[in-house]
Amino acid sequence: MDLQFNRHRRLRQTANMRSLVRETDLHVNDFIYPIFVAEGKDIKKEIKSMPGVFNLSLDHLAEEMDEVVSLGIKSVLLFGIPLEKDDCGTQAYHDHGIVQEATRFIKEKYPEIIVVADTCLCEYTDHGHCGLIENGEVLNDASLELLVQTAVSQAKAGADIIAPSNMMDGFTVAIRAGLDEAGFSHVPVMSYAVKYASAFYGPFRDAADSTPQFGDRKAYQMDPANRLEALREAESDLMEGADFLIVKPGLPYLDIVRDVKNNINLPLVIYNVSGEYSMVKAAAQNGWIDEERIVLEMLTGMKRAGCDLIITYHAKDAARWLQEQK
């Protein structure tokens, strides 16, 4: 038979051959591991909807960080859970707030670790929104002042990167100016430039106790149906001085990751969010999937889509699996 066709399988015959031609590699250096630090003592509380993830007080943080370091993970993202909340999120920008204290602890004990500080108000406000409230509306410009105070206090505590996640218009330029004025022109901003109003955040809100007490965040987070708007948001943050851009969530928005990567030349970060993590964990615990293969395939797909870094709750497991593959 005179058949003409390409023999693509030639490059798939063995593990070494597949490795030789592999286009996308996943590495532990790609991971940023989120940690929930709780104010108080002797707190190590597993988050029910996020198996394997804990709320930790400072006296349990060393144990967590020892594991992070042993696995070769070089970056962590800190979220704070304060004992007290109020209508303006005072503990977010207090010099001795929980994220500030956790940052000092990590930078003293583990100076080589990159500390990324989440810069938002929702975990600290009694209403659960990311800004100040007036007559039921989230105020944009007035909220910027508090976000700047939060960023500066985090930089003073030693944060290596400021990561504002609030989605107020102008937050990047305001924080950049505030950091520069306070003498932190060397501290980069990792902007949550493209953050959708997603149902995939549910478990995080359990972890951080940050569910809005009224309404929702659709007036300031993006509509999941919109694609071109993501580029407008990303371009604004580029012009306003961002050093990294984040797309959040991850799996449902890989097309957005590719769009941003193709149009903007900044390090691009994807947030593999809590809902994505919890679905995998639940399926794995029920024996429905091979957790290791699913997670590594999922994270590789995120890199293939165009991201440079991945914020993921799977970081410790993925780092361990990658070590075992060597």
Sine and cosine of phi, psi and omega as CSV:
sin_phi,cos_phi,sin_psi,cos_psi,sin_omega,cos_omega
0.00,0.00,0.74,-0.67,-0.03,-1.00
-0.99,-0.11,0.99,0.15,-0.04,-1.00
-0.97,-0.23,0.66,-0.76,0.04,-1.00
-0.90,-0.43,0.91,-0.41,0.06,-1.00
-0.39,-0.92,0.32,-0.95,-0.01,-1.00
-1.00,0.05,0.63,-0.78,0.00,-1.00
-0.98,-0.22,0.98,0.19,-0.02,-1.00
-0.92,0.39,-0.42,0.91,-0.07,-1.00
-0.93,0.38,-0.25,0.97,0.02,-1.00
-0.83,0.55,-0.53,0.85,-0.06,-1.00
-1.00,-0.08,0.23,0.97,0.00,-1.00
-0.83,-0.56,0.17,0.99,-0.24,-0.97
-0.94,0.35,-0.58,0.81,-0.04,-1.00
-0.71,-0.70,0.25,-0.97,0.02,-1.00
-0.88,0.48,-0.66,0.75,0.00,-1.00
-0.92,0.40,-0.61,0.79,0.04,-1.00
-0.91,0.42,-0.68,0.73,0.00,-1.00
-0.90,0.44,-0.62,0.79,0.04,-1.00
-0.91,0.41,-0.61,0.79,-0.04,-1.00
-0.88,0.48,-0.59,0.81,-0.09,-1.00
-0.96,-0.28,0.15,0.99,-0.04,-1.00
-0.90,0.44,0.75,-0.66,-0.08,-1.00
-1.00,0.03,-0.48,0.88,-0.08,-1.00
-0.78,-0.63,0.82,-0.57,0.03,-1.00
-0.91,-0.42,0.68,-0.74,0.06,-1.00
-0.98,-0.18,0.72,-0.69,-0.07,-1.00
-0.68,-0.73,0.48,-0.88,0.00,-1.00
-0.85,0.52,-0.48,0.88,0.03,-1.00
-0.91,0.41,-0.24,0.97,0.01,-1.00
-0.97,0.23,-0.25,0.97,-0.22,-0.98
-1.00,-0.10,0.65,-0.76,0.23,-0.97
-0.88,-0.48,0.84,-0.54,-0.12,-0.99
-0.99,-0.17,0.87,-0.50,0.02,-1.00
-0.98,0.21,0.65,-0.76,0.03,-1.00
-0.76,-0.65,0.73,-0.68,0.05,-1.00
-0.99,-0.14,0.93,-0.37,-0.04,-1.00
-0.97,-0.25,0.83,-0.56,-0.10,-1.00
-0.96,-0.28,0.67,-0.75,0.07,-1.00
-0.96,0.29,0.68,-0.73,-0.04,-1.00
0.77,-0.64,-0.23,-0.97,-0.04,-1.00
-0.76,-0.65,0.50,-0.87,0.07,-1.00
0.78,0.62,0.72,0.69,0.04,-1.00
-0.95,-0.31,0.88,-0.47,0.19,-0.98
-0.60,-0.80,1.00,0.05,-0.16,-0.99
-0.91,-0.41,0.91,-0.42,0.03,-1.00
-0.92,0.38,0.70,-0.71,0.00,-1.00
-0.98,0.18,0.88,-0.48,-0.16,-0.99
-0.82,0.57,-0.65,0.76,-0.05,-1.00
-1.00,0.05,0.01,1.00,0.00,-1.00
-0.71,-0.71,0.96,0.27,-0.05,-1.00
-0.81,0.59,0.73,-0.68,0.01,-1.00
1.00,0.01,-0.07,1.00,0.03,-1.00
-0.91,-0.41,0.67,-0.74,-0.15,-0.99
-0.79,-0.61,0.46,-0.89,0.33,-0.94
-1.00,0.07,0.81,-0.59,-0.11,-0.99
-0.81,-0.58,0.72,-0.69,0.17,-0.99
-0.99,0.12,0.21,-0.98,-0.09,-1.00
-0.85,0.52,-0.53,0.85,-0.03,-1.00
-0.96,0.29,-0.13,0.99,0.11,-0.99
-0.94,-0.34,-0.01,1.00,-0.10,-1.00
-0.95,0.32,-0.55,0.84,-0.02,-1.00
-0.88,0.47,-0.66,0.75,0.02,-1.00
-0.86,0.51,-0.69,0.73,0.02,-1.00
-0.91,0.41,-0.70,0.72,-0.04,-1.00
-0.93,0.36,-0.56,0.83,0.07,-1.00
-0.86,0.52,-0.67,0.74,0.02,-1.00
-0.92,0.38,-0.69,0.73,0.03,-1.00
-0.83,0.55,-0.74,0.67,-0.03,-1.00
-0.91,0.41,-0.67,0.74,-0.04,-1.00
-0.90,0.45,-0.44,0.90,-0.01,-1.00
-1.00,0.03,-0.07,1.00,0.04,-1.00
1.00,0.09,0.15,0.99,0.05,-1.00
-0.96,0.28,0.74,-0.67,-0.14,-0.99
-0.94,-0.33,-0.09,1.00,-0.08,-1.00
-0.65,-0.76,0.66,-0.75,0.09,-1.00
-0.78,-0.62,0.47,-0.88,0.04,-1.00
-0.89,-0.46,0.86,-0.51,-0.10,-0.99
-0.99,-0.16,0.78,-0.62,0.17,-0.99
-0.90,-0.43,0.62,-0.78,-0.06,-1.00
-0.94,-0.33,0.58,-0.81,0.07,-1.00
-0.82,-0.57,0.98,-0.18,-0.09,-1.00
-0.99,0.15,0.31,-0.95,0.09,-1.00
-0.96,0.27,-0.54,0.84,-0.06,-1.00
-0.82,-0.57,0.61,-0.79,0.07,-1.00
-0.81,-0.58,0.42,-0.91,0.09,-1.00
-0.58,-0.82,-0.07,-1.00,-0.14,-0.99
-0.97,0.24,-0.19,0.98,0.01,-1.00
-0.86,-0.52,0.19,0.98,0.11,-0.99
0.90,0.43,0.67,0.74,-0.11,-0.99
-0.80,0.60,-0.62,0.78,-0.08,-1.00
-0.94,0.35,-0.24,0.97,0.05,-1.00
-0.93,0.38,-0.58,0.81,-0.08,-1.00
-0.90,-0.43,0.21,0.98,0.09,-1.00
-0.95,0.31,0.68,-0.73,-0.04,-1.00
-0.87,0.50,-0.40,0.91,0.03,-1.00
-0.92,-0.40,0.49,0.87,0.12,-0.99
-0.90,0.43,0.25,-0.97,-0.13,-0.99
-0.91,0.41,-0.62,0.79,0.04,-1.00
-0.92,0.39,-0.62,0.78,0.02,-1.00
-0.90,0.44,-0.69,0.73,0.00,-1.00
-0.93,0.37,-0.64,0.77,0.03,-1.00
-0.91,0.42,-0.61,0.79,0.04,-1.00
-0.89,0.46,-0.73,0.69,0.02,-1.00
-0.86,0.51,-0.69,0.73,-0.01,-1.00
-0.87,0.49,-0.75,0.66,-0.05,-1.00
-0.91,0.41,-0.70,0.72,-0.05,-1.00
-0.93,0.38,-0.45,0.89,0.06,-1.00
-0.97,0.23,-0.70,0.71,-0.11,-0.99
-1.00,0.03,-0.49,0.87,-0.08,-1.00
-0.71,-0.70,0.91,0.41,-0.17,-0.98
-0.88,0.47,-0.38,0.93,-0.03,-1.00
-0.98,0.21,-0.29,0.96,-0.02,-1.00
-0.96,0.28,0.71,-0.71,0.10,-0.99
-0.99,0.15,0.86,-0.51,0.03,-1.00
-0.98,-0.18,0.88,-0.47,0.09,-1.00
-0.97,-0.23,0.82,-0.57,-0.04,-1.00
-0.98,-0.22,0.85,-0.53,0.11,-0.99
-0.93,0.38,0.79,-0.61,-0.07,-1.00
-0.91,-0.42,1.00,-0.05,0.00,-1.00
-0.44,-0.90,0.13,-0.99,-0.02,-1.00
-0.93,-0.36,-0.23,0.97,-0.22,-0.98
-0.89,0.46,-0.54,0.84,0.01,-1.00
-0.96,0.28,-0.20,0.98,-0.14,-0.99
-0.91,-0.42,-0.17,0.98,0.00,-1.00
-1.00,-0.07,0.58,-0.81,0.00,-1.00
-0.96,0.29,-0.24,0.97,0.05,-1.00
-0.99,-0.12,-0.18,0.98,0.10,-0.99
0.99,0.16,0.10,1.00,0.05,-1.00
-1.00,-0.07,0.23,-0.97,-0.15,-0.99
-1.00,-0.03,0.23,0.97,0.00,-1.00
-0.35,-0.94,-0.03,-1.00,0.05,-1.00
-0.95,0.32,0.52,-0.86,-0.05,-1.00
-0.91,-0.41,0.70,-0.72,0.13,-0.99
-0.62,-0.78,0.85,-0.53,-0.02,-1.00
0.79,0.61,0.65,0.76,0.06,-1.00
0.98,0.19,0.06,1.00,-0.01,-1.00
-0.93,-0.36,0.58,-0.81,0.08,-1.00
-0.99,0.12,0.87,-0.49,-0.04,-1.00
-0.98,0.19,0.74,-0.67,-0.03,-1.00
-0.99,0.16,-0.92,0.40,-0.18,-0.98
-0.92,0.40,-0.62,0.78,0.02,-1.00
-0.91,0.41,-0.53,0.85,0.02,-1.00
-0.94,0.35,-0.49,0.87,-0.02,-1.00
-0.86,0.51,-0.61,0.79,-0.03,-1.00
-0.87,0.49,-0.66,0.75,-0.01,-1.00
-0.96,0.29,-0.56,0.83,0.04,-1.00
-0.91,0.41,-0.61,0.79,0.07,-1.00
-0.90,0.44,-0.70,0.71,0.04,-1.00
-0.86,0.52,-0.65,0.76,0.01,-1.00
-0.89,0.45,-0.73,0.68,-0.01,-1.00
-0.88,0.48,-0.69,0.72,-0.02,-1.00
-0.91,0.42,-0.66,0.75,0.01,-1.00
-0.91,0.42,-0.58,0.82,0.03,-1.00
-0.94,0.35,-0.64,0.76,0.05,-1.00
-0.90,0.43,-0.65,0.76,0.04,-1.00
-0.87,0.49,-0.57,0.82,-0.01,-1.00
-0.96,0.26,-0.22,0.97,0.06,-1.00
0.91,-0.40,0.14,0.99,0.02,-1.00
-0.85,0.53,0.71,-0.71,0.00,-1.00
-0.99,0.16,-0.51,0.86,-0.03,-1.00
-0.64,-0.77,0.68,-0.73,0.09,-1.00
-0.98,-0.17,0.79,-0.62,-0.07,-1.00
-0.84,-0.55,1.00,0.04,-0.01,-1.00
-0.97,0.24,0.79,-0.62,-0.11,-0.99
-0.86,-0.51,0.30,0.95,-0.23,-0.97
-1.00,0.06,-0.41,0.91,0.00,-1.00
0.91,0.41,0.45,0.89,0.21,-0.98
-0.98,0.22,0.61,-0.80,0.08,-1.00
-0.90,0.44,0.72,-0.69,0.06,-1.00
0.99,0.10,0.11,0.99,-0.07,-1.00
-0.90,0.43,-0.55,0.83,-0.04,-1.00
-0.93,0.36,-0.75,0.66,-0.03,-1.00
-0.92,0.40,-0.59,0.81,0.01,-1.00
-0.92,0.40,-0.71,0.71,-0.01,-1.00
-0.93,0.36,-0.64,0.76,0.04,-1.00
-0.86,0.51,-0.72,0.70,0.00,-1.00
-0.91,0.43,-0.66,0.75,0.00,-1.00
-0.90,0.43,-0.67,0.74,0.04,-1.00
-0.90,0.44,-0.69,0.73,-0.01,-1.00
-0.88,0.47,-0.70,0.72,-0.03,-1.00
-0.90,0.43,-0.54,0.84,-0.03,-1.00
-1.00,0.08,0.07,1.00,0.04,-1.00
1.00,-0.02,0.31,0.95,-0.03,-1.00
-0.89,-0.45,0.69,0.72,0.01,-1.00
-0.91,0.42,-0.30,0.95,0.00,-1.00
-0.99,0.10,-0.18,0.98,-0.07,-1.00
-1.00,0.04,0.87,-0.49,-0.03,-1.00
-0.97,0.23,0.36,-0.93,0.05,-1.00
-0.93,-0.36,0.85,-0.53,0.07,-1.00
-0.98,-0.22,1.00,-0.09,-0.17,-0.98
-0.99,0.12,0.75,-0.66,0.24,-0.97
-0.97,0.26,0.96,0.29,-0.13,-0.99
-0.94,0.35,-0.62,0.79,-0.09,-1.00
-0.84,-0.54,1.00,-0.07,-0.06,-1.00
-0.81,-0.59,0.89,-0.45,-0.08,-1.00
-1.00,0.00,0.46,-0.89,0.11,-0.99
-0.98,0.21,1.00,0.03,-0.25,-0.97
-0.93,-0.36,0.54,-0.84,0.13,-0.99
-0.97,0.23,-0.15,0.99,-0.04,-1.00
-0.98,0.19,0.00,1.00,-0.02,-1.00
-1.00,0.00,-0.05,1.00,-0.15,-0.99
-0.77,0.64,-0.81,0.58,-0.02,-1.00
-0.88,0.48,-0.56,0.83,0.05,-1.00
-0.85,0.52,-0.64,0.77,-0.04,-1.00
-0.93,0.36,-0.45,0.89,0.18,-0.98
-0.92,0.39,-0.69,0.72,-0.06,-1.00
-0.91,0.41,-0.68,0.73,-0.12,-0.99
-0.98,-0.17,-0.01,1.00,-0.03,-1.00
0.77,0.63,0.79,0.61,-0.12,-0.99
-0.83,-0.56,0.37,0.93,0.03,-1.00
-0.92,0.40,0.76,-0.65,0.05,-1.00
-0.84,0.54,0.69,-0.72,-0.01,-1.00
-0.99,0.16,-0.20,0.98,0.12,-0.99
-0.44,-0.90,0.49,-0.87,0.06,-1.00
0.89,0.46,-0.47,-0.88,0.01,-1.00
-0.52,-0.85,-0.18,-0.98,-0.07,-1.00
-0.95,-0.32,0.32,0.95,-0.08,-1.00
-0.94,0.35,-0.30,0.95,0.00,-1.00
-0.98,0.20,-0.23,0.97,0.04,-1.00
-0.77,-0.64,-0.38,0.93,0.16,-0.99
-1.00,0.00,0.31,-0.95,-0.20,-0.98
-0.99,0.15,0.45,-0.89,0.08,-1.00
-0.95,0.30,0.83,-0.55,-0.01,-1.00
-0.85,0.53,-0.29,0.96,-0.01,-1.00
-0.99,0.16,-0.18,0.98,-0.17,-0.99
-0.99,-0.17,0.73,-0.69,0.00,-1.00
-0.94,-0.33,-0.77,0.63,-0.04,-1.00
-0.91,0.42,-0.54,0.84,0.04,-1.00
-0.86,0.52,-0.54,0.84,0.01,-1.00
-0.87,0.49,-0.65,0.76,0.03,-1.00
-0.93,0.38,-0.60,0.80,0.05,-1.00
-0.89,0.46,-0.69,0.73,0.02,-1.00
-0.89,0.45,-0.72,0.70,-0.03,-1.00
-0.90,0.43,-0.66,0.75,0.01,-1.00
-0.91,0.42,-0.61,0.79,0.05,-1.00
-0.88,0.47,-0.71,0.71,-0.03,-1.00
-0.93,0.37,-0.56,0.83,0.11,-0.99
-0.85,0.52,-0.76,0.65,-0.02,-1.00
-0.92,0.39,-0.47,0.88,-0.06,-1.00
-1.00,0.07,-0.04,1.00,0.14,-0.99
0.95,-0.32,0.26,0.96,0.04,-1.00
-0.91,0.41,0.53,-0.85,0.04,-1.00
-0.97,-0.24,-0.45,0.89,0.12,-0.99
-0.73,-0.68,0.41,-0.91,0.13,-0.99
-0.84,-0.54,0.64,-0.77,0.05,-1.00
-0.92,-0.39,0.68,-0.73,0.22,-0.98
-0.95,-0.32,0.77,-0.64,-0.08,-1.00
-0.59,-0.81,0.74,-0.67,-0.06,1.00
-0.94,0.33,-0.21,-0.98,-0.08,-1.00
-0.98,-0.19,-0.97,0.24,-0.19,-0.98
-0.80,0.60,-0.70,0.72,-0.04,-1.00
-0.97,0.26,-0.06,1.00,-0.15,-0.99
-0.79,-0.62,0.51,0.86,0.01,-1.00
-0.92,0.40,-0.48,0.88,0.09,-1.00
-0.90,0.43,-0.58,0.81,0.02,-1.00
-0.93,0.36,-0.65,0.76,0.05,-1.00
-0.83,0.56,-0.73,0.68,-0.01,-1.00
-0.91,0.42,-0.65,0.76,0.03,-1.00
-0.86,0.51,-0.74,0.67,-0.03,-1.00
-0.91,0.42,-0.68,0.73,-0.01,-1.00
-0.88,0.48,-0.62,0.78,-0.03,-1.00
-0.95,0.30,-0.31,0.95,-0.13,-0.99
-0.91,-0.41,-0.32,0.95,-0.10,-1.00
-0.73,-0.68,0.76,-0.64,-0.08,-1.00
-0.99,-0.14,0.92,0.39,0.14,-0.99
-0.76,-0.65,0.40,-0.92,0.13,-0.99
-0.83,0.56,0.76,-0.65,-0.11,-0.99
-0.93,-0.37,0.75,-0.67,-0.06,-1.00
-0.89,-0.46,0.66,-0.75,0.12,-0.99
-0.92,-0.39,0.61,-0.79,0.05,-1.00
-0.96,-0.27,0.96,-0.30,0.11,-0.99
-0.98,0.19,1.00,-0.05,-0.33,-0.94
-0.99,0.16,0.07,-1.00,-0.15,-0.99
-0.86,0.51,-0.67,0.75,-0.01,-1.00
-0.90,0.44,-0.61,0.80,0.06,-1.00
-0.91,0.42,-0.68,0.73,0.04,-1.00
-0.88,0.47,-0.75,0.67,-0.10,-1.00
-0.91,0.41,-0.59,0.81,0.03,-1.00
-0.90,0.44,-0.68,0.73,0.03,-1.00
-0.90,0.44,-0.72,0.69,-0.02,-1.00
-0.88,0.48,-0.68,0.73,-0.02,-1.00
-0.90,0.44,-0.70,0.72,0.01,-1.00
-0.90,0.43,-0.63,0.77,0.00,-1.00
-0.92,0.39,-0.67,0.75,-0.01,-1.00
-0.91,0.42,-0.44,0.90,0.05,-1.00
-1.00,0.04,-0.01,1.00,0.02,-1.00
0.97,0.26,0.32,0.95,-0.07,-1.00
-1.00,0.07,-0.36,0.93,-0.06,-1.00
-0.67,-0.75,0.28,-0.96,0.16,-0.99
-1.00,-0.02,0.98,-0.21,-0.15,-0.99
-0.85,0.53,-0.72,0.70,-0.04,-1.00
-0.86,0.51,-0.76,0.65,-0.04,-1.00
-0.91,0.42,-0.65,0.76,0.00,-1.00
-0.88,0.47,-0.76,0.65,-0.07,-1.00
-0.90,0.44,-0.74,0.67,-0.04,-1.00
-0.91,0.40,-0.58,0.81,0.07,-1.00
-0.91,0.41,-0.67,0.74,-0.01,-1.00
-0.89,0.45,-0.73,0.69,-0.02,-1.00
-0.93,0.38,-0.61,0.79,0.07,-1.00
-0.89,0.46,-0.64,0.77,0.04,-1.00
-0.88,0.47,-0.57,0.82,0.04,-1.00
-0.92,0.39,-0.67,0.74,0.06,-1.00
-0.92,0.40,-0.66,0.75,0.01,-1.00
-0.88,0.48,-0.55,0.84,0.02,-1.00
-0.93,0.38,-0.36,0.93,0.09,-1.00
0.73,-0.69,-0.06,1.00,-0.04,-1.00
-0.98,0.21,0.45,-0.89,0.06,-1.00
-0.99,-0.13,-0.51,0.86,-0.04,-1.00
-0.71,-0.70,0.44,-0.90,-0.03,-1.00
-0.76,-0.65,0.88,-0.48,0.18,-0.98
-0.99,0.11,0.89,-0.46,-0.09,-1.00
-0.48,-0.88,0.66,-0.76,0.10,-1.00
-0.96,0.28,-0.23,0.97,0.07,-1.00
-0.99,0.15,0.01,1.00,-0.20,-0.98
-0.83,0.56,-0.71,0.70,-0.05,-1.00
-0.91,0.41,-0.72,0.69,0.03,-1.00
-0.89,0.46,-0.71,0.70,-0.04,-1.00
-0.90,0.44,-0.65,0.76,0.04,-1.00
-0.88,0.48,-0.66,0.75,0.01,-1.00
-0.90,0.43,-0.70,0.72,0.00,-1.00
-0.90,0.43,-0.64,0.77,0.02,-1.00
-0.91,0.42,-0.60,0.80,0.07,-1.00
-0.89,0.46,-0.66,0.75,-0.05,-1.00
-0.93,0.38,-0.42,0.91,-0.01,-1.00
-0.98,0.21,-0.27,0.96,-0.05,-1.00
-0.94,0.33,0.00,0.00,0.00,0.00
